[in-house]
Amino acid sequence: MKFLQFSMLLLPILLDALLSFSMGASTHQDFLQCLSLRSNDSTSISNVIYTRNNSSYSFVLESTIRNLRFNSTDTPKPLVIITPSRTSHFQATIYCARKHGLQIRTRSGGHDYEGLSYVARVPFVVVDLVNFRSVDVDVENRVAWVQAGAILGEVYYRIAEKSRTLGFAGGIYFTVGVGGHISGGGFGLLFRKYGLACDNVIDAQFIDVNGRILDRKSMGKDLFWAIRGGGGGSFGIVLAWKVALVPVPPTVTAFSISRTLEQNATQLILRWQDIAHQLPDEMNPDVTMFSFNSTQDGRKTILVSFSSLFLGTIDELLPIMQQRFPELGLSGQDCIEMSWIEAVLYYNQLQNQPLETLLNRTFRTPSGGQYYKIKSDYVKEPISETGLNGLFSRLSDEEASSAVIIFMAYGGIMGRIPEDATPYAHRADVENRVAWVQAGAILGEVYYRIAEKSRTLGFAGGIYFTVGVGGHISGGGFGLLFRKYGLACDNVIDAQFIDVNGRILDRKSMGKDLFWAIRGGGGGSFGIVLAWKVALVPVPPTVTAFSISRTLEQNATQLILRWQDIAHQLPDEMNPDVTMFSFNSTQDGRKTILVSFSSLFLGTIDELLPIMQQRFPELGLSGQDCIEMSWIEAVLYYNQLQNQPLETLLNRTFRTPSGGQYYKIKSDYVKEPISETGLNGLFSRLSDEEASSAVIIFMAYGGIMGRIPEDATPYAHRAGNLFKIYYNVNWQEQDNVNSQKYIDWSRRVYKDMTPFVSKSPREAYANYRDLDLGSNNVGITSYTQASIWGRKYFKNNFDRLVQVKTKIDPENFFKHEQSIPPLF
């Protein structure tokens, strides 16, 4: 009976189809009949079907045709438009289209430059996602579930409703549909800081050709990789994306300076090409050029605009530009400050318009043409003046009166994400910035050999130059650049590896899982790494180091409390830390705690001071507290070797003068600021007799570490950490007979800190090996036993490491006290 009622309801649609479809009456009727049979709710699907004679058909079709080149009378039109409102509608449409030989085109916002989301040369139907566009924002966890039919404006608006200091790394133009945008990569104002939209996808809801609804786990790694940048319309239909939200400062700055060719624009472009890709990640510099009738004499010339958004204030931006690009002559009058969400409106030429404008799906930018053709290129070497003049000549053609050409600077995080991280492969030209490093080299040898050839390239390795590269990378490997470029293991491109069977393997032959495991899964479990191929990273000609020390009597406690709130939010170019140890005050000889606040900054003093005055004025940093140097000099500086020759870095047996020869080290990760009570307990422990040579360091996280997924490598300590704690107690040889008292002290401190650090598990850093966390029995490894310490080091990645171990070394030849066990 219900089916009969639905058949009567669907009859007008069927008759309409019979009169209008060129594909043949029986096929069309069968397709619509199939939809009614396959839908769980036959009444609801009738409300989302539009055929050519339906009064709303043209409105629905044309509502998001952005390029009117594809809305002419001879443009092929879909036989049916379906606007699903529930997943069963998608499943029915896919099944019936397959059964009756119809192609599906999926449209989210209609911005496909060639109209492929709503045009085909074969009989086809359009699945328009207009009814599938909810946005669910979770500010606390910094994520959002976004249905694929939402436009970017709806995403930005819903985020801004809940937070003005969170954003999404999506495109500029707010009417772009999220589904297609992420499927093709998706870049915008934040791409040099946070990557593409597809780089910020955490999960997805997807329907495949068989109508199965899949998420990240059930679809598998390969398909999840493919849909994030592999282009829409090839694999199935994405119903929703789970995306990471990213921090944006309360104030951002936009600027634009325009020059004609007669005003030296050509020379400025030549200079821009040299420096734009090296500007801070917080900028997205571009150059826009178009023909222009000069008001002076009416002759046609080329107007060139140099512009950028900057994630910070005018006072923070100007020193950077004056240092890096003084030729442009940027001043405060060229800049405008606003919030991030206001910047979205600004770049859509909607200054001072209400935020609700972002919800208008049919909006068209006033200056944008309705008919257009777009092309793209990527540039590896600066375009010569001859090449630029040829471009200007083309822009002077009659047909180019409304043409625009834009150079969009790359660099930033885009140069640090591997080409194969997603299908979007236009990243760094890594072949020209790499090094093969044998595993027995020490970091000092790596840094020295790089400096021999370049003073503006570095490697994201550790501070202490006698550390061996093999073990350093195997356990993660962090250092001065880790907030900017990630860990050493995040910068590995390839490896040479020997397995238990004596096979020499590289990245390709060892496979994805083993290559994943050796980059941060700890050494000694899988085989022996013979060499690493690592990416080199750009460093500026001048870097700045500072250190300010305060005792408890000089308000150090309050400064630490403030530091905990802001350190993880400081620019990626900084690596702020707090070092504390006991100290005999020179004023009265009493023991106190000395606290040092320090950082390396990838830039000059003039660039650093406005940042610190804005973000951490309580510290009172001045130029006198800072010292400028080159990157390689900073390596010496942090090893207490200022003014020593670079060849010192080749000394494999060097020992830091102030370092004890005997020591015990522990680690913790902190998710919430430690209270004043907790800090006072720490200071009390540092006042113990056994702590006379102890040091505790808080190392701020944030930066890129909060944006790399936990499962990118085995090193899982990424987003959510404010800082890491390094506990070090050391003693000299003459006191080694009393070593147990120092080890006991470290255990007491560790126990005291339990309420203030990560829980379930209490996380630890694998390269700070700590057998107190547990160990394998001699000759025998147990998954249950190893899980105790394994989850502390690797969190949920431990299980994948066990799977790799089981596959690569099932008999457990490579083992030690904390090696990864196989599953027996």
N, C-alpha and C positions, 0 to 999 in steps of 0.2 A: 504493500500500500504506500509506504513511504517512498519507494522508488518510483511508483506511478505518479505521486504528487510532484516529485522532483522532475520527472520527465516532462510533465505539463509546464513546470516552471521554466525548464530549459528549452522548450519548444521554440519560442521566438528567437532565441540565440541560434538554434540549429537552422531554422529557416533563413535567418540572416546569412549564416555561413554558406548555406546551399546556393544562395543567390550571388554571393560575392567572391567565392574562392575560385581561383584559376587552377588550382591543383587537382580539381575533380571532386564531384559531389560526394562520392562514397567515402573517400579518404578523409575529407573534412568532417563529415558526419561521424565517422568512426572515431576520430580523434576526440571530438567533444563528448561523444557517448562514453568513451574510455575515461575521460576526466570525471564524469559523474559516477562511474562505477568504482574508480580507484580512490575517490575522496572519502575520508572518514565521515565528513559532514557535508552531504551533498548540497545542502542549501547554501552553506557559506561559500563554496567555490563558485557558485553561479554569480556571486556578487563581485568577483574579482576577474571575470572573463570579459574581454572587450574584443568584438569583431568589427570588421570594416564599416558595416552599416549601423553600428551602435552610435548613438548621438555623442557619446563621450570618447569614442575611439580616437579621433584626431586630437582632442585636447590632451588625452593621456600620452599619446605618442609624441606630440610636439612639446610637451611641458618641459622636458629636459633635453631637447635636441639643442646642443650648444653651438654646433657648427652648422649653419643653415645651408652649407654646400650639400648637405645630405637631407634636405627637406624639399627637394624639387619634385615636380610631377612625375619625373622618370626615375626617381629613387625607389628601389624595391621596398615595399612595405610588408610588415609582418602579417601573417594570416590571422594571428590571434595575439593579443597582449594579455598577459596574466600578471596580476599584482598580488602575489601571495600574502596572506596575513597569518598563516600558520605553517608549520613544517610539513604537514600532510599535503598541502597544496604543491609544494616543491616536489615531493615524492611522486604525486600523481602526474604532474607535468613531465617529469623526467621519464617516467615509465611509458606514458602514452606517446611522447615525442619519439622515443626509441622504437616503440612498436609500430608507429605509422610513418616513420621515415622523415620526420621533421627535425630540422636543426634548431638548437636553443641558443639565443643570444641573451646574455644577462646584463642588465643595466642598473647601476646604482645612482650615478649622478649625471651621466650622459656626456662626460668630458672626453671620451675617446676621440683623439684627433682625427681619426679616419672613420668615425662613426660605426665601428665594428660592434659596438654593444647594442645597436638597434638597426643594422643594415646587413643583409646577406644576399648573395646571388642565387640562392637555392631556396626552396620553400622553408620558411622558418617561423618560429614564434619568439616573442620577446617576453622574458621574465623580468618584470620591472619591480625593483625592491622598495618602492616608495612606501609600502605599508610595513616594512621590516626595518625600523630605524630607531629603536629604543637605545638609550645611552644610560648605563648604570655606573655611576662614579663612586668608587670607594677611596675616599681621601686618606683614611688611616693606613691602608696598605698600598696606596699610590698605584692603583690599577683601575681600569674601567672595562666593562663589557660593552662593546659597541656593535649593534647589528649593522650588517653590511650596507643597508639602504640609507643609513644616516649620512648627512653631508658633514663636512668638517666643521662648518659653522655650528651645527647642533652639538658636536663634541666639545668644541671650545666653550660654547655657552654653558653647557651643563657642568663642565669643570669649574668655570668661573663662578657659577652659583654657589659652589662649596669651598672654593679656595682661589685666591688671587696670586698664590705663589707656587702653583702647579700648572703645568701645561702638557701638551702632547706634541711630539716631534712630527707633525704633519705639515701639509702644504699651506701655501699662502692663501689661495683663493678658496673662499669658504663654501662655495656651492659644489665643490668637487665631492663626489661620492666616496665614502670610506672604502667600500668593497673593492672597487677598481684601483683606487689610489694605492692601497697597501699591496695589492696583488702585483703591481708593476714596480714597486720600490717605494716611491713616495718621499720626495724631499721638500723642504721648506725652510723657514727662517731659523730653525734650530739644528739643521742637519750637520753642521760642522762641530756642534757641541755634543749632540746626542745620537747622531746617525740618522738614517732614513726611518720613515714610519715602519717599514718592514723589520728593521733592526730592533724595534721596541715591541714586537708581538710576543706575548707569553703563551698564548693558547688560542685555539680557534674552534668554532663549531662549523662543520663542513658536511655537505651531502655529496656522496659519490654517485657514479653512474648506476649503481644498483640500488640507490635510494637509502643507503645506510647513513645514519647520522653519526659522525665521528668527531672525537676531540683529539687533542695532541697525542695523548697516550695511545688511543685505539687506532689512529691513522698511521702511526709509525714515524720514525725520524725522517725518512726520505720524502714522504709526501708533505710533512710539516715544513721541511726545508723548501720544497718546490713551490708551495703556495705563497710563500713570503718573498715575492719579487720575481716569480717566474712568469708573470703575466696572467691576466684573467681569461677565463673561457676555455682552458685546456684540460683541467683536471676534474672539475666538478663545480659546485657552487659553494662559496663561503657564505655562511649564514650570519656569523658574528665573529669578531676578533676580541680577544682579551689583550689589552695593551698596557704597557707601563706608562705611568705618568711621571713627568720629570720636573725637578725643581727649577723655578724661574725666580729671579730676584724681584722684590717689590717695585723696583724702578728699572726700566730699560730705556735705552737712548737710540733714537734714529737720526741719521744725518744724510744729506744729499748735497753735493756740490756739482754744479754744471759748468762746463767749459766748451767753447767752440774750438774748431781746428785753429782758428786765428789766435786763440787764447792758450795755445800750447797743449791742447788736449792729447795730441799724438804722443808727445814725450811723457805725459802723465800715464797714458795707457802702457807704454813700454816699461815704465818704472813699476806700475801696478802689477804687471805680469811677474815681475821678479819677487815681489814681497807679499802679495795678497794671500797666497796659500800658506804663508808662514805666520800670518797674523793670529792672535789668540783665538782659541776655539769659540770664545764668547762672541765673535763677530761672524757675519756672513757677507763679506764684501762682494759687490758686483759692479759691473760697468754696463750702462745702458746707452745705446747710440741710435740716433735716427736723424733723418734730414729735417732741416729747419730753415725757414726764411728769416735771414738776419734783419732785425729792425733798423739797423744802421743804414743799409743801402738796398735792402730788398733782395739781395742775392741769396741763393741757396747755399747753406753750409751744413756741417754735421754738428749736432749738439751731443755732447757726451756727459753723462751723469755718473758720478762716483758716489755710491751710497752703501749703507750698511745698517743693520740693527746691531746693537751692542747690549749684551746682558749685564748692565751696570749703569752707573750714573755718568753724567757729563764729566764730572771731575775725575772719574776713573778712566774715561775714554781718552781725554785730550792728551795726557802724557804719553799714552801708547802711540797715538797717531803722530805726535810731534817727534817721537823717537824713531818710529818705523817708516813714516811716510810724510816727512816735513814738507816735501814738494807740493803736496795738496793744499797746505795752508788752512787746515781745518781749525775753526774757532768755535767758541760756545754759541755764537749767533747762528751757526749752521746746524745746530743740534736741537732736538726736542726730546724732553723726558716724558715718559708715560708708563702705564702699567703694561704687562704682557698682553692682556686681553684688549687693551686699547690699541696696541700695536697691530693686532689682527685687523681691526677696523681701519687703522691708518694705511696699511698696505693694500687695502681694498678700496682706497680713496673714499673712506666713509668717516673721516674725522668728525667727532662731536655728534655722531649718530647714536641712537640707543642700541644697547647690546642686542635687543630683540631682533635687530636687522639681520643678525647672523642666522636666524631661523627661517629666513626667506629663501626657499629652495629655488625659486624662479628668478632671483635677482641677476641682473647683468651689469657688469662694471660699465660706468658711463662712457669711458674712453675706449672700450673694447669693441672691435669689429665683430659683426655677426657672421661673416664669412672669412675663413682663414685657412692658411696652410702653414704647418709648423715642421721644422726639421731640427736636428740636434747633432752636436759633435763633441768630442773630448780632445783636449789639447795637452800634449806631453812636453812640448818645448815652446818657449815664448814665440809668438808670431812677430816676424820682422816688421820694420817700418814699411818695407815694400808691400808686405802682405796686408798690413792695416790700410795702406793707401788704396789697395785694390778693393777692400771692403767698403771704404768710404765712397769710392767711385760707384760701386753697385748701389749704395744707399742714395746716391744722387740720381739714379735712373727714375724716369717718370713713373714706372710701375711701383716704385718703393716709397711713394708719398706717405703711405700709412704703415710702412714696414718698421720693425724694431729688431735690433740684435742685442743680445745680452750675454756678457761674459760673467759666469757665476763661479767664484773661486772655490776650489776644493781645499784639500789639506784638512787640518783639524782631525777629529776622530775618524773621518773617512779614510785617511791614510793609515789607520791603525787597525781597522777591521779587515780580517782576511778576505781575499777575493771570493773564496768559496763558503763564507759564512752563510750567505743566502745566494740565490741565483743572480742577484744584482752584483756584477763583478767589477764595476768601474770604481775601483778603490785606489790604493797607492800603486805606483810603478815600482813594486817591491824588488824587481830584479836588479835595480840600480842602487838599492839600499839594503843590502844583506851581507851577512858574514857566515862562513862555515867555521865553526869553532869545535875543535876536538875536546872531548869531555874532560881531559886531564888539565886543560888550561885553567889558570886562575883568572878571576875577573880583572885583575890588574893588567894581565897580558891582553885581554880583550880590549879594555879601555885604551891602552897604550897603542895597540895596532890601529884602532879606529882613529885616534888622534893624529897618528902619522899621516893619515890621508885626508882627514877632515876635522875641523874644529867646530863644525855645526851639525855633526851627527853624534849620537850616543847610543847606548844600549840600556834598556830598562832592567838592569841588574842591581845587585846589592851594593851596600856602602863599602863593606870591608873587602879590600882588594885581594887578600890572600885566599878568599873562599873559592873552592873549586867549582867550575862551571857545571860539571856533570851532576853532582848532588844538588847544587843550588837550583837548577831548573827542574830537576826531578821532584823536588818538594814544593815548588811554587816559585819562590824567589822574588822578594820585594826589596825595594831600595828607594833612592831619592826621587825617582820618576814614576813611582807606582800609581799615584793619584792621577797622573796625566796619561800614562801609557799602559797601565796595568802591570801585572807581574812579569817576570822573565818568561815564565811558561806561556803567558798570553801572547808572546812575541816570537814563538817558535813556528817556523814555516815548514820545516822538514827535519828528518833525523836519519842517522845511520845507526842501526841497532843489530845486535847479535842475540839470537834467541837460544833456548835450551838445546836445540838441535844443531846449533852452529851455523844457522842460516844468517846471511847478511841481508837485512831488510831496510828498505826506505819507506817513506810515508805511504806510497802507493801500494807496495807489496805487503806491508804489515797490516793494512786495513784501518778503517776508521776507529774501531774500538781500541786497538792497541796503541795507535797514535794518540788517542785521547788519554789513555791510562798513564803513559809515560810522562805526560806533561803535567806534573803536579801530584801524581799518585804515590810519590815516595820512591826512593831508589832501592834496588836490591830485591825486588819482588818478581820482575817479569823477564829480566835478561840484563844485558849491559848495553848502555848507550855509548856508542863510539864517538859520535859527533852530532852537534846540533846546527841546523841552519836557522839563523835568527834574523828578524827584521831590525834594521837600524832606524832610529827615530830622530827627527829634527830637534835640535836644541839651539837656542838663540846664541849669538856671539857673546852676549853678556848675561850672566846670571848673578843673583844677589843672595847672600847669606846673612842672617841676623840671629842674634841671641841676646835675650834680656833675662837677667837673673834677679830673683826676689826671695827673701827669706819669709818665713811665716809671719815675722813681725812687720814685714813690709807688704802685707796684704796678699801674700801668695795664694792663700786658700781661696779668696774671693775671685782672684784671677783664674784659678783652675776651674771654679764653678762656671765662670763666664766662658772660658775656653771650650768646655764640654758642649755648650749650647751652639757655638758658632764654627768650631774648627772644621767639622765635616762639611760645612757649607762654603768654605773658602774656595777660591778658584782652583781649578785642577792644576794650575801651574805652581802651586804651593804644596809642601809636605809638612804641615805643622806638627810639632811634637812637644811634649812636656817631659823634662827629665828631672828627677828628684833624688836627693841623697842627703845623708846626714853631713853636718858641717859645723866646725867649731867657730862660732862668731868671734871676729876680731875685736868687737867692742867690749865684751865682758868674759870671753872665753867659754861661755856656755854653749852646749850643743844645741843646734837648731836644724831645720831642714832648709836646704837651698833648692829652689825650684827654677829651672831654666826653660824659657819659652823660646823656641827656635824654629827656623824653617829655611829651606832653600826656595828661592823664587826664580822661575824661568823668565827673567826680564831684568830691567834696570831698577835702581833705587827710585828714580822718578816715577816709574810705573807702579812700584810696590807701595809707596807711602800713602797715596790716596785710597788704595784698597784697605789698608790696615786702619787708617784714620776713620774710614767709613764703617768697617765691619767690627773692629776691635779697638776702639779709641782708649779703652781702659788700660791697655798695655803701655800706651804712651811711646810707641816706636818713633824714632827720629832717624835722620840720615846718619847720625854719628854711631848708631847701633848696627849699621849695615856695612857690608863690604862687597864690592863688585869684583867679578873674576870671570874666567871662561869656565865652561862645563868641566873640562878635564882638570883645571885647577881646583874646582870644587871637590873632585874626587880626592885629591891630596888634602884639601882643607878638612874634610870630614874624617880623614885618617890621621889628623893631627900632624900633617906633614907640609904645612905652608912653607913656600919658598924652597922646597926640596925639588931636585930634578925629576922629570917625568920617569926616568929610568928606574926610580925607586919602585915603581909599580910592577917591575919585572922580578922583584925580590920575593921569591916564594916562601922564604923562611922568616920574613919580617914579622915582628910582634909589636902591637901598639904599645907605646911606652907606659900608658896608664893602665893597661889591661892586666888582670891577674892571670897567672898561669893555670890556676885551678879554679873551677867554677861550676855552678849549677844554675840552669836556666829553666824557667817556666813561662807559660803564656796564657792569656785570657782574651776574650772578646767581650766588649761592653755594648749593650743595646740601649740602655737608659743612663742618663747622667748619674754618677756616683754622688750620693748626698754628702753634706759637710761631715756628718757623723762617720761615714765610710772613709772619707779622706783623712779625718783625724786618726782613725784606727790605723791607716796605712802609715801616717807620719810617726805614730807611736812605735810601730814595728821597725821603722827605719832608725829609730833612736836606740834600738837594742844594741848590746855590745857586739853581737855577731854580725851586725849590719854595717860595721864601720867602712866596709868596702862594697857595700851593696848599692845597686842603682835600680830604679824603677822608671820605665819610660811609657808614656801614653803616646801612641802613634795614631794620628787622626786618619780615619777612613773617609768615605765620600769620594768625590771625583768620579773617574771612570769606573772605580771599583764597585760603585753602586749601580752601574749600568750594564755590567757584564753578567749574563745569567749564571746562576749557581752551578749549572751542569755543563757550562762551556768547557771546563777542564775539571779534574778531580778536586781542585782547590775550590771549596764551596763557600768560603767566608766573604760574601759580597755585600749586597744591599742589606740594610738594617743594622749595620754595625756603625757605632759612633767612633770607636777607636779600639785598637789592640793594646794590651798591656804586656810589656816585656819585663820580667822579673829576673834580675841577675845578682847573685851573691858570689863573690870571688875571694880568694885568699892566696897567700904566697906559699912558696915551697916549705919554708921553715915552720909553717903552721899546719901543714898537711896532716900531721898526726891527729889534729882536732877537726878533721874535715866533716865528721858526722854532725857536729854542732851547727855548722853552716848549712848543711843539707836539711837538717831538722828545722832550722829557721825558715828556709824557703818553703817548707811544707806548712809551717804555721801561718805564714803570710797567705799562702794559697787557700788554706782553710778559712781564714778570716774574711777573705774576699768573696766567698761563696754567695752571699746574698746580693752582691752588686754586679755580678757578671752573667754571661749567657747561661741558659739552663736547658736541659732536655734536648740535646746534650749540652754539657759544659764544653764549649768549643776550644780547640787548641790548634796551634800551627805545627804542621808535620816537620818543618825544618828546624823547629826548636824541640828536638827529640826529647821526650820525657818518659822514661820507663816507669815513673810513679803512676802513670795512667793505666798501666797494665802491659803484659807481654805474653808472647807465645811460650809454651813449654819447650824445653830443649828437645829438638828433633821432631816435635809434634805441633801442628797448628790446628786450632779449633775455630770454626766460624763463630760460634757463640762467644768464646773467650775473646777472640780478636775484635768482635763487634764493639766491645766495651771501649777500647781505645780508638778503634777504626772510625766509629761515628763521631768521636770528638774531633778527629783530624779531618774527616771527609764528609760528615753528615750523611745525607741519603746517597751520595755518590759512592759510598763504601760498597753497596751491593753491586753496582756496575763494575767496580774494580774486582770484586770477587768473581764475577762472571768472566771477565777478561782473563784473570789468573787461571781459572779452571780450563779455559780454552787454550791458553798459550803454554802453560806449565802445569799440567794436571798432576804430575808426580811431585810437585813442590820441591824442585831442585834448588831454585833460588829462594832462600829463606833466611830470616834473622829474627831477632826478638820481636820486632814489630812489622814484619813483612805481611803482605796481603795473603790470606789463606785461600786455597782452592776449596770447592765444595766436593767432598768425597761421597 
